[in-house]
Amino acid sequence: MKVELVTNLKRQATKILADLHSTKEPVLITEHGQPSAYLVDVQDYEFMQRRLQLLEELSRGERAVIEERTFSHNEAKEKLSRWLK
């Protein structure tokens, strides 16, 4: 992963963004030697957001199974048929 000082980002934003778009490699921005932010390509960010949303939904489903908040196939069909009428 590429690391850039925040001052370099201020001075060379166009070049850093061009490199980011061509390599798709995230850039870690540091301030005073400490990590401050990540600069990522828009498509990569959107992909990560979709993946996170999917993982959150899977987690909710897992929790429902553990807490026994599920329906049998027949119960689900019955509930859906009433809902679709």
Order of alpha helices (4+ residues) and beta strands (2+ residues): beta-alpha-beta-beta-alpha-alpha
